[in-house]
């Protein structure tokens, strides 16, 4: 799966804003690493996007990182080492995916609901770490795939999987997906993700997927949903006191 050139330009524009760079900072075709220095930053972040490297954080971190290759800065342990004296707390090392085509899904129409109670019920079926990583209960737009119908006569339909998104910079639909362990490998995540992506694209947004580098299941779901790999994001939180 390859992204259209126009989509790539939109993604670069959005991420330039997210990282506090100039709107066209990532569109100049350069290969040099970009730095954004903010001594009040609460995050130290290293991003690779379509082959470009960006480091954003306090001056002490930027200075320490200039001599390090991107392969090291992408490693979570490197940023933790750099920030140890500043209370660095790991936020993770992740891969970034995007899509600009509607997902192809074969099967009966998905039965979904945006009922917040069913989002909470779905989260109760999942391990706490998965709930925290997905953050489905906190996203602005969320839908849940349920077993059977959602008529009022059915007081408690079983939630099978959920997907949703938050809007970043008015451009990106940052996607969240959550599936209970016992419901995986049944196509439920793909079905509900297709619904969320279709809604996001209908709103004129570019869907974005972020998966931990050690979460191969999430990466596999992203690719099956039509997402293309575009880069990485590694971050640590800093002590601002």
Protein Blocks (a to p, Z undefined) as FASTA:
>chain_A
ZZdfklmmmmmmmmmmmnopafklmmnopabdcddddfkbcbdcdddeehiacddddfkl
mmmmmmpcfklmmpmklmmmmmmmnopacebjcdddddfbdcddedddddddfbfklmmm
mmmmpcfklmmmnommmpmbdcdddehjfbfklmbacdfbdcddddehhlaccddddddf
klgonommmmmmmmmmmmmmmnopacdddddfklmklmmmmmmnopacfbdcddddddfZ
Z
